[in-house]
Amino acid sequence: MNTNSITSLKSIFVLFDLLKKVNQKEIQYLKRLYLQSAENFEECVDFLLSINIINLNSGYIENTPLLNKFLLRQTNESQTKEFLLNKLLSKRNMYIWEYLEKFSVFNDKYIFEPHISENLHFSNLRNLLIELELISYNSEGKFYEITEKYIPFFVDIIKEHSISPEKLKKIIEEQEKIGKCAELEVIEFEKSRLSSYKNLVSAIIHKSLEDSAAGYDIKSFTLSEESEIIERFIEVKAISSLEKKFYLTRNELEISKKQGLNYYLYLLPAIGKNRFDLANLEIIQDPSNKIFNGQNWKIECEQFLINKRETE
């Protein structure tokens, strides 16, 4: 991807609408229809090719299965923006990273004050990211900033890239803040869930504050059908609103196996530094079984613990 293959959001919406409604996807035919409502057809096609959601085959445009699935859903503008943003940033393109790396933490914000030459160099990408609501312009401070809604997502993805130790440290600190806020949100959720049982509400424990090696964050309770009180061990993961991705430590996994059905993973989407989407909270009971023995999750190993064997 380069500066010339960045397009506008309006152009993408027009082409998406055609790819959804028109059966005849011959390029020249689509181009004629497209130019009735938008400009720069080739740039728009190049952009969608660059993020792998369409293919070209013998003069025809082919939707990928992912795009077909997305277009079949009844989606609004906000969902389309999130879909595009997720695909755009998942490419880990160097041109995009070159721009995102310029944002630094300042007063709990991620900001970038560009020189004139930088503004020109990144103008197309910057404009698209503004349209996708990842960044906004602060006219008072004359800088660009990551919007609050996407700070958790930005923190998550930027950590994976090659960055300075100082910036990495600040990013990890920001992740920890978001994680602690998510735990507090879940505690309030648990208090509400158990509100009819005042004795249980008062017994909820924020375990991670007193023991970071416990393998879970919160101890709450479950009432069985026979009204038996069962301990509920909760591990909270603040996840991006755009992708369900999280890290599980070896200790958390071992405690999950040990507690079995009494261990719960709470995946809480973050939609700001201190705001969360409780409506889309996902609760997974017995995650060591459902995740590691199921088909719905892709598991990747990013680190290895290596010890040299003792020689006799």
N, C-alpha and C positions, 0 to 999 in steps of 0.2 A: 504494500500500500504506500502511495506517495501523495503529495499535495494535490495532484491532478485527479486522483480517484476518490476524493472526498466530495460528497454531494450534499444536497439540502434535504431537510426532513420532508418538505412538500413534495419533492421529486420522488422520494421513497414511497410516500403514501399513494401517489398517483400510480406508480408501477405496481405496488402491492395490490391495489384495487383491480388493476388489469389482470394480474397473474391469478387473482381469485375468481374473476368473473368470465374471462375470455378463454375459450377452449383452444382456439387457434393461436399457438404461441410462436409463430414464425416471427423472427426478429423484425423484419421490415414492416410487417403488419402491425406488430405491437408498437413500433416506433411511431407510425402514423397516428395511432390512437393516442399515444402518450403525448405527442407534441401539440395536441389540441388543448392540453391543460398545464403542461410543464415544459421546461427546457433542459438541455444537456442530457439527452437520453444515454449517450455512450458512457458519460461519467457515472450516471446512476447505475447502469448495468455493471460497470467495472467495480463499483463499490460493493454491490451485492455479491459479485464473484469473489472479491477479496475477503469477505467475511463468511464465505462458504455456505450461502443459503440459496444460491441458484447455480446451475451448470449450463454450459453451452454445448449443443450437439447438432452438428450439420445444419446450422442456420436457425436453430430453434432454441428457445430458453426452456430449461427444465427446472421445475421446483424441486428442491431437495425434500426428502421425507419430513425433515424438521419444519421446513417452511409450510409444506402442505398441512401438517398437523396444526400449526399456528393459525393459518388462514381459515381453517375450518371452524375454529373457535369464534364465538361472538366476543370480540375484543374491542376495548375502547382505546382512545388515543394514548392514555397513560400506559396501558399494558403493551401497546406497540412500541412505545419509547423504551420501556424496560427490556423488551425482547431484543431490540436493536443494540441497546447499550451493553447488554450481556454478551451478545455475539461480537460486538466491536472490541470490547476489552478482553475477551477470552482469547483473541488472536495473539496477544502479547507482541504486537507489531512494534518494531524499533522506533518508527516515527511517532507513534502514539506514546510510547514509553519516554521518549526524549522530551515530550511535552509534559507528561504527568509528573516526571521526576523534578520538574522545576517548582512544584508546589511544596512549600515548607510549613511546618507548624509555627504559628504565631498567635498567642492569646487564644489557644484552643480552636483555632481555625487553620485550614490548609489554604495558603494564599500564594499567588504568583504575581509579581510586579514586572511585566515584560518591558524590555527595551523596544524601540520602534522597529528595529530589524527583526526581533523575535515575534512581534505582533504580526508583521507581514508574513514571516515564514510559516506561522501556524494559523493564519487567519481562517482558512477553510475548515480545519479540524476544530479550532476554537468555536467557530460559529455553529458547527454541528453539535458539539458538546453542550453549548448553551441551549440549543433547541431540544436536546435530549434531557436537559435539566441536571446534568452532572455538575456543571459549573455555572456561576453567575458573575456579573460584573458589579463591583462595589464602586459607584461613581464618586462617593465621598472620599474613599481611601485610594481610589484609582488603582485598584488591583482586582484580579480574578480570584474567586474562591470556590472550593468544593462546596456544593450546597449541603445543608445539614442533613437532608434526607439520605444522601449517598455517602456521608463520611464513613460509616461502618464498612460499606462495600469498598470504598477507596482504600481504606486502611488495610483491609484484607488482601486486596490484589497487589498493592504496591509493595507489601512486605515480601512477596515472592520474587521480586525483581532485585537485581544487583544494585544496592544502595549503600551509602556510607554508614559506618557503625553509629555515628551520632544520630542520623535520621532514623535508622532502624530502632535505636533505643527509644526515641520519641514515639515511634509508631507502635511499638510493643506496649509502652505506657498507655497510649490511647486505647489500644485493644483491651488492656486490663481494666481501664475505667468503664468502658462499654460493658465488659463482662460483669463487673460488680453491680452496675446499674440494672442489668438484666436479672441478676440474682434477687435484687430488691423487688423488682417487678413481679417475679415469680412468687416471692414470699407473700406479697399482697394478694396475688391470685389464689394461693393456697389458703390464706386466711378467709377469703371470700368463699372458696369452695367448702370450707369446713365451718362456715359462720354459725351453723346451728349447734355446733359443739364447742362451747367456749373453753372447756378444759383442754381440748385438742389444739385450739388456736393458740392458747398461751404456751403450749408445749412445743410449738414449732421452733426448730433450732437452725440458725444460719451457721452451719458447720464450718464453712470455708474461712470464716473470720477467726476461728479459734484453732483450726487444724487444716492447713493447706494440703496435707498429705492424706487426708481421710478418704479420697477417691470419690467424693460426692460433695455437693455444695450445701444442700438443705436436707434436714430430716423433717419429714411431715408424716401424715398418717392416711391410711385407707381403712374404710369401714366395709367389712365383708357383708354379704347378704344376711348373715346370721348376727350382724352388728358386732362382730369381733374386730377389735382395734389392731391393725397391722401397721408396722413401721414402713414408711415409704422413703426410700433414699433417692434423692433427686440430684442429677447432674445437669446444670444449666449451660446451654451453648447459645450465645448471641450469634445469630447468623445474618448474612446479608439478605435483604429483601429480594435480591435478584438470583441468588443461587444457594442451594442447601448444601453448604460445605462447612465442615468443622473438623477439629482435631480431637482425638481421643488418646489420652496417655495410657501407657501400659498399666499403671496403677488403677486408673479408672476402669479399664477393661477387666482387670482381675477382680475388683470389688463388684463389678457388674455380674461377673460369672458367679461369684460367691453368693450374692444376694438374689440372683435369679429374678423371679417375678416381682420381687419387692424393690427392684432397682428401676428407675425411670429416667429417661433422657428427655429433657424439655428443650426443643429447638424453637427459640424465640426470635422472629425477624426484627432486626433493628431498622428503624426508619428515621433515625437521628441520633445525636449523641446521648440523649437521655429519654428518647421516645421509642416505643416498641409496638408492634402490631399483634396485640393479644388475640385478635380475631383469627389470626393464622398461626397461632401457637400449635406446634405439633408435638404430641406426647407419645414416646415410644417406650412401652413396657418391655423389660427384659431385652435390652438392645444387644447384648453379647450374642443372643440367639437370633433375634429378628434381623439384625444388620449383617452379622457375619455368616449366617446360614441362609439368608434370604437372597432374592434376585434384584432387589430395588436399589441397591447401593453399590457404588464402585469404590473399592478400597485400595489406596495407594500407600506404599511405604516410602517415606521421605528421609528417614534417618536410620542408621544402624548403630547399635552399641557393640563395640569391638574391644575385647580384652585379649591380650597376648597370653598364650598358654604358658604355664610354669614348666620349665625344663628340669629334669632330674639330674 
